[in-house]
């Protein structure tokens, strides 16, 4: 099975389009005001309108009010929602869209139970734990915490970069990998060479 690649946190149209041309499966747009990668609805519209066909658009929220999420959905062509807060499965289901539930990984996390709680999720996105920061930290976590068999597709995130993504894919065998800071020059600004090298590295593992 081919490992899908999602690059998250685009703020510039040209970089998102370039990622699509490199073959990325999905781009992530952050609608969380506390994030350095936050973008407005107007910025998001410009990015989405410029994308070529067959590139999925994922909108990231953190404990956002339903009314605000609906405003984004009314104005931006979003394919999938990604929830990074304390959203319950019922809250994730409100919008009639496929959704990903992000989980901050640590020893106490029960992935088997979460896969039951969010059984209709398009995937569980496993990220590094931080008490105050919701993703994009550039930190890995112990991949041994991930069970070999999980009922819901696993999207591996957390500190992935060109240097470690091959090992990550070989070890975890996730449905997809998600990268943000690992392909940036500065926060919110993607590096074209790093994006290309990351996608190439994942594709190389799939061919082994």
Phi, psi and omega per residue, in radians:
X1 nan 2.394 3.114
X2 -1.317 2.355 3.097
X3 -1.431 2.110 3.130
X4 -1.304 2.722 3.138
X5 -2.195 2.211 3.010
X6 -2.046 2.294 3.023
X7 -1.954 2.209 -3.001
X8 -1.944 2.679 2.987
X9 1.553 0.572 3.095
X10 -1.280 2.458 3.054
X11 -2.215 -0.157 -3.075
X12 -2.190 2.301 -3.065
X13 -1.027 -0.843 -3.062
X14 -1.010 -0.690 -3.115
X15 -1.222 -0.656 3.113
X16 -1.142 -0.742 3.119
X17 -1.114 -0.721 3.129
X18 -1.104 -0.711 3.107
X19 -1.061 -0.726 3.120
X20 -1.087 -0.723 3.139
X21 -1.188 -0.468 3.073
X22 -1.301 -0.266 3.097
X23 1.873 0.249 3.101
X24 -1.096 2.519 -3.118
X25 -1.434 -0.603 -3.088
X26 -2.588 2.562 3.006
X27 -1.998 2.552 3.140
X28 -1.898 2.345 3.080
X29 -2.018 2.253 -3.006
X30 -1.716 2.054 3.094
X31 -1.920 0.784 3.140
X32 -2.068 1.845 -2.997
X33 -0.969 -0.462 -3.113
X34 -1.364 -0.162 -3.090
X35 -1.482 2.483 3.041
X36 -1.181 -0.197 3.132
X37 -1.795 0.201 3.115
X38 -1.081 2.455 3.054
X39 -2.389 2.731 -3.104
X40 -1.399 2.921 3.072
X41 -1.046 -0.680 -3.132
X42 -1.114 -0.748 3.089
X43 -1.105 -0.741 -3.139
X44 -1.091 -0.714 3.126
X45 -1.041 -0.768 -3.124
X46 -1.100 -0.730 3.141
X47 -1.127 -0.875 -3.063
X48 -1.118 -0.710 -3.123
X49 -1.139 -0.443 -3.099
X50 -1.541 -0.233 -3.058
X51 -1.226 2.495 3.014
X52 -1.273 2.987 -3.119
X53 -1.120 2.704 3.012
X54 1.240 0.420 2.987
X55 -1.959 2.030 -3.109
X56 -1.310 2.563 3.125
X57 -2.013 2.157 -3.112
X58 -1.975 2.266 3.131
X59 -1.820 2.184 -3.081
X60 -1.750 2.280 3.101
X61 -2.291 2.689 3.077
X62 -2.275 1.826 3.107
X63 0.834 0.744 -3.111
X64 -1.425 2.668 3.086
X65 -1.217 2.430 -3.136
X66 -0.929 -0.664 -3.114
X67 -1.068 -0.677 -3.140
X68 -1.238 -0.681 3.089
X69 -1.079 -0.720 3.137
X70 -1.138 -0.603 3.089
X71 -1.103 -0.761 3.105
X72 -1.075 -0.808 -3.104
X73 -1.135 -0.543 3.124
X74 -1.266 -0.385 -3.003
X75 -1.996 -0.268 -3.099
X76 -2.261 2.381 3.141
X77 -1.343 1.620 -3.082
X78 -1.802 2.354 3.129
X79 -1.648 -0.545 -3.011
X80 -2.617 2.544 3.109
X81 -1.834 2.520 3.114
X82 -2.211 2.111 -3.070
X83 -1.892 2.129 -3.053
X84 -1.927 0.154 -3.103
X85 -1.879 -2.444 -3.117
X86 -1.785 0.485 -3.078
X87 -1.121 2.346 3.045
X88 -1.370 2.908 3.092
X89 -1.048 -0.686 3.125
X90 -1.069 -0.694 3.118
X91 -1.189 -0.618 3.133
X92 -1.191 -0.462 -3.056
X93 -1.497 -0.084 -2.988
X94 -1.105 -0.365 -2.851
X95 -1.877 0.011 3.109
X96 1.153 0.464 3.140
X97 -2.135 2.629 2.961
X98 -1.006 2.549 -3.122
X99 -2.420 2.666 2.998
X100 -1.944 2.426 3.050
X101 -1.942 2.088 3.127
X102 -1.431 2.413 -3.136
X103 -2.189 2.206 3.061
X104 -1.484 2.043 -2.954
X105 -1.467 2.316 2.967
X106 -2.736 3.032 -2.983
X107 -1.001 -0.575 -3.056
X108 -1.368 -0.157 -3.080
X109 -1.285 2.290 3.139
X110 -1.848 1.651 -3.083
X111 -1.121 -0.652 3.132
X112 -1.040 -0.759 3.125
X113 -1.188 -0.726 -3.138
X114 -1.128 -0.608 3.118
X115 -1.180 -0.429 3.020
X116 -1.390 -0.746 -3.137
X117 -1.071 -0.697 -3.113
X118 -1.949 0.832 -3.005
X119 -1.116 -0.412 -3.137
X120 -1.690 0.130 3.123
X121 -1.180 2.599 3.037
X122 -1.251 -0.293 3.084
X123 3.054 2.737 2.960
X124 -1.755 2.136 3.135
X125 -1.678 1.952 -3.036
X126 -1.671 2.127 -3.027
X127 -2.233 2.938 3.102
X128 -1.245 2.621 3.140
X129 -1.508 2.382 2.952
X130 -2.598 2.349 -3.058
X131 -1.152 -0.386 -3.035
X132 -2.105 -0.359 -3.029
X133 -1.901 2.395 -3.116
X134 -1.877 1.396 3.049
X135 1.473 2.922 3.086
X136 1.240 0.455 -3.058
X137 -1.608 -0.313 -3.091
X138 1.323 0.415 -3.133
X139 -2.007 2.417 3.065
X140 -1.531 3.018 3.017
X141 -2.336 3.051 -3.110
X142 -1.272 1.861 -3.102
X143 -1.151 -0.295 3.095
X144 -1.181 -0.213 3.090
X145 -1.283 -0.226 -3.080
X146 -1.570 2.131 3.113
X147 -1.091 2.684 3.142
X148 -1.158 -0.603 -3.129
X149 -2.111 2.130 3.105
X150 -2.291 2.384 -3.048
X151 -1.201 -0.475 -3.110
X152 -1.834 2.472 3.111
X153 -0.945 2.459 -3.117
X154 -1.801 2.231 2.993
X155 -1.896 2.046 -3.077
X156 -1.588 2.213 3.105
X157 -2.285 -3.028 3.058
X158 1.640 1.562 3.012
X159 1.242 0.311 3.116
X160 -1.277 2.540 -3.139
X161 -2.740 3.103 -3.129
X162 -1.002 -0.652 -3.037
X163 -1.241 -0.458 -3.049
X164 -2.113 -0.070 -3.014
X165 -1.218 -0.542 3.085
X166 -1.085 -0.825 3.120
X167 -1.088 -0.688 -3.132
X168 -1.063 -0.818 -3.116
X169 -1.171 -0.709 3.133
X170 -1.156 -0.617 -3.081
X171 -1.384 -0.864 -3.003
X172 -1.573 -0.566 -3.044
X173 0.944 0.945 -3.097
X174 -1.328 2.860 3.013
X175 -1.151 -0.658 -3.114
X176 -2.661 2.831 3.006
X177 -2.072 2.624 -3.090
X178 -2.262 2.189 -3.110
X179 -2.248 2.561 3.067
X180 -2.363 -1.385 -3.083
X181 -1.130 -0.442 -3.098
X182 -1.175 -0.213 3.098
X183 -2.165 0.526 -3.125
X184 -1.952 2.672 2.960
X185 -1.557 -0.754 2.944
X186 -2.452 2.910 -3.069
X187 -0.986 2.182 3.107
X188 1.543 -0.113 -3.135
X189 -2.068 1.958 -3.094
X190 -1.409 2.551 3.102
X191 -1.751 2.074 -3.050
X192 -1.041 -0.754 -3.130
X193 -1.113 -0.703 3.135
X194 -1.173 -0.697 3.107
X195 -1.084 -0.791 -3.136
X196 -1.086 -0.767 -3.126
X197 -1.154 -0.644 -3.141
X198 -1.138 -0.855 -3.127
X199 -1.103 -0.720 3.102
X200 -1.050 -0.759 -3.124
X201 -1.070 -0.741 3.120
X202 -1.141 -0.763 -3.136
X203 -1.112 -0.586 3.122
X204 -1.127 -0.688 3.111
X205 -1.129 -0.722 -3.119
X206 -1.102 -0.453 -3.116
X207 -1.486 -0.193 -3.117
X208 -1.242 nan nan
